[in-house]
Amino acid sequence: MLRKILIKIANIPIVWNILQNVVGANQWKLVVYPSVFENQNGKLLDFGCSIGNTTPAFFNFDYIGLDVDSEAILAAQKRYAQHTNVKFYALDITKTKLPEKDFDHILFATAGHHIPDTEITLIIDILLTYLKPTGHLHFFDIFRQPGVDGFTTRLLTRFDQGKFIRTLEQNENIFASKKYHITKKKIFYSPDNWLIKQQDMLYLCIQPQ
């Protein structure tokens, strides 16, 4: 019962955001996400942007944030209202067409573990249709490592809002089920010098075929 109460409290957006800042997760993402972009400009779609915690890393872009959570998008719109090159949409891309297209980049970052296996490839297929032929989809997601992850990392995994945190092999199997044009693959190892050791992240760069 106590565990369920703690998880419910941790999953309140403002509480979760504070926790992410305390453990250094937001700060790490602000460094890692833009590091894979060869060109630090262009038109960018941030899928699953929530309240825009990592939006500041992309102020050089024509930035469009997208999330199904309308309350999170409203908070993001207020947060970045002074930035004319930043826009946000609240919609389910599997049901409603996004009123933007021809993106140079799509960021699909740490949202995968919130989505069931059967829906991830559906969403990626849809997102790829919004890219320019020369565009790139940048997929990041945390993964669990049984027998490797320490206590604090397992604790973060247990309290995470996402219900589908997979192993590296499970992630790779999802992508192997579709013949995507994957041009880059990398593991980003989370820093050890912060309060809590976070989960490591898988990165894949996918281009339209």
TORNU-511751 format. One record per residue (C-alpha): residue in three letters; x, y, z. Coordinates in steps of 0.05 Angstrom, whole numbers. Example, Ala and Ser with C-alpha at 12.3 -4.5 7.8 and 13.67 -1.06 7.14 Angstrom:
ALA,246,-90,156 .
SER,273,-21,143 .
end
This chain:
MET,0,0,0 .
LEU,56,49,19 .
ARG,92,34,-46 .
LYS,30,48,-87 .
ILE,20,115,-51 .
LEU,92,135,-63 .
ILE,88,117,-137 .
LYS,24,157,-144 .
ILE,57,218,-112 .
ALA,120,210,-154 .
ASN,77,208,-217 .
ILE,47,277,-205 .
PRO,79,317,-262 .
ILE,107,373,-220 .
VAL,134,324,-168 .
TRP,165,280,-223 .
ASN,197,340,-255 .
ILE,228,361,-188 .
LEU,255,290,-179 .
GLN,284,290,-249 .
ASN,321,354,-234 .
VAL,346,328,-167 .
VAL,376,265,-197 .
GLY,404,303,-257 .
ALA,361,270,-310 .
ASN,337,334,-343 .
GLN,408,363,-343 .
TRP,436,300,-375 .
LYS,383,299,-430 .
LEU,398,373,-446 .
VAL,468,351,-463 .
VAL,456,283,-496 .
TYR,397,298,-541 .
PRO,427,355,-582 .
SER,495,319,-585 .
VAL,470,273,-641 .
PHE,447,329,-687 .
GLU,498,343,-742 .
ASN,462,408,-760 .
GLN,441,452,-702 .
ASN,383,483,-739 .
GLY,324,466,-783 .
LYS,252,445,-769 .
LEU,245,398,-709 .
LEU,187,357,-682 .
ASP,194,336,-609 .
PHE,147,277,-600 .
GLY,125,265,-528 .
CYS,153,332,-505 .
SER,110,336,-441 .
ILE,120,404,-408 .
GLY,181,419,-449 .
ASN,237,402,-401 .
THR,288,394,-457 .
THR,259,447,-504 .
PRO,315,497,-486 .
ALA,366,451,-520 .
PHE,332,467,-587 .
PHE,320,541,-587 .
ASN,362,546,-651 .
PHE,310,504,-687 .
ASP,240,518,-712 .
TYR,213,476,-655 .
ILE,145,440,-652 .
GLY,129,401,-588 .
LEU,76,347,-590 .
ASP,43,308,-534 .
VAL,-24,274,-520 .
ASP,-27,307,-451 .
SER,-65,372,-461 .
GLU,-49,397,-391 .
ALA,26,386,-402 .
ILE,21,423,-469 .
LEU,-16,481,-437 .
ALA,40,486,-385 .
ALA,92,484,-440 .
GLN,57,538,-481 .
LYS,57,585,-421 .
ARG,128,567,-403 .
TYR,156,586,-472 .
ALA,106,638,-495 .
GLN,161,689,-507 .
HIS,195,645,-559 .
THR,165,658,-628 .
ASN,200,598,-660 .
VAL,170,549,-610 .
LYS,101,518,-617 .
PHE,63,462,-582 .
TYR,6,416,-602 .
ALA,-36,370,-559 .
LEU,-61,312,-601 .
ASP,-57,236,-612 .
ILE,-18,229,-676 .
THR,-49,160,-689 .
LYS,-118,192,-692 .
THR,-107,264,-714 .
LYS,-62,291,-768 .
LEU,-9,341,-746 .
PRO,-17,408,-782 .
GLU,57,411,-796 .
LYS,102,371,-843 .
ASP,171,369,-878 .
PHE,212,363,-814 .
ASP,288,360,-817 .
HIS,289,324,-750 .
ILE,241,285,-706 .
LEU,261,273,-634 .
PHE,227,211,-603 .
ALA,262,214,-535 .
THR,248,173,-473 .
ALA,175,165,-492 .
GLY,181,94,-518 .
HIS,176,62,-449 .
HIS,107,94,-441 .
ILE,82,59,-504 .
PRO,63,-16,-514 .
ASP,105,-57,-563 .
THR,48,-60,-614 .
GLU,43,16,-618 .
ILE,116,38,-622 .
THR,127,17,-694 .
LEU,59,45,-714 .
ILE,79,112,-685 .
ILE,148,111,-718 .
ASP,116,94,-785 .
ILE,70,154,-778 .
LEU,126,200,-755 .
LEU,170,181,-814 .
THR,117,207,-861 .
TYR,127,277,-832 .
LEU,201,278,-847 .
LYS,235,307,-908 .
PRO,268,252,-951 .
THR,335,274,-923 .
GLY,309,280,-851 .
HIS,326,240,-789 .
LEU,286,209,-733 .
HIS,325,207,-668 .
PHE,300,153,-621 .
PHE,324,152,-549 .
ASP,299,108,-493 .
ILE,322,83,-426 .
PHE,330,8,-416 .
ARG,337,-38,-356 .
GLN,395,-85,-346 .
PRO,379,-143,-299 .
GLY,440,-163,-259 .
VAL,476,-99,-278 .
ASP,433,-42,-253 .
GLY,448,-21,-182 .
PHE,397,-8,-126 .
THR,385,65,-141 .
THR,377,52,-216 .
ARG,326,-3,-202 .
LEU,291,44,-154 .
LEU,284,96,-209 .
THR,258,43,-256 .
ARG,206,21,-205 .
PHE,180,92,-195 .
ASP,182,112,-268 .
GLN,116,134,-299 .
GLY,128,89,-360 .
LYS,101,18,-354 .
PHE,142,-12,-411 .
ILE,215,-4,-392 .
ARG,249,-57,-434 .
THR,316,-91,-436 .
LEU,364,-73,-492 .
GLU,347,-139,-527 .
GLN,272,-126,-523 .
ASN,282,-57,-554 .
GLU,325,-85,-610 .
ASN,273,-139,-624 .
ILE,219,-87,-635 .
PHE,261,-51,-687 .
ALA,283,-117,-719 .
SER,210,-132,-734 .
LYS,211,-74,-784 .
LYS,263,-61,-837 .
TYR,279,10,-817 .
HIS,337,47,-848 .
ILE,378,54,-783 .
THR,441,94,-797 .
LYS,468,101,-726 .
LYS,464,63,-661 .
LYS,496,82,-595 .
ILE,489,70,-521 .
PHE,493,131,-477 .
TYR,518,112,-408 .
SER,489,154,-352 .
PRO,539,191,-308 .
ASP,561,160,-242 .
ASN,579,224,-208 .
TRP,509,248,-192 .
LEU,465,231,-133 .
ILE,433,171,-166 .
LYS,457,128,-224 .
GLN,404,133,-278 .
GLN,386,83,-331 .
ASP,430,81,-393 .
MET,398,101,-459 .
LEU,394,69,-527 .
TYR,400,116,-587 .
LEU,379,99,-658 .
CYS,380,146,-719 .
ILE,327,126,-770 .
GLN,318,155,-840 .
PRO,260,149,-888 .
GLN,269,95,-941 .
end
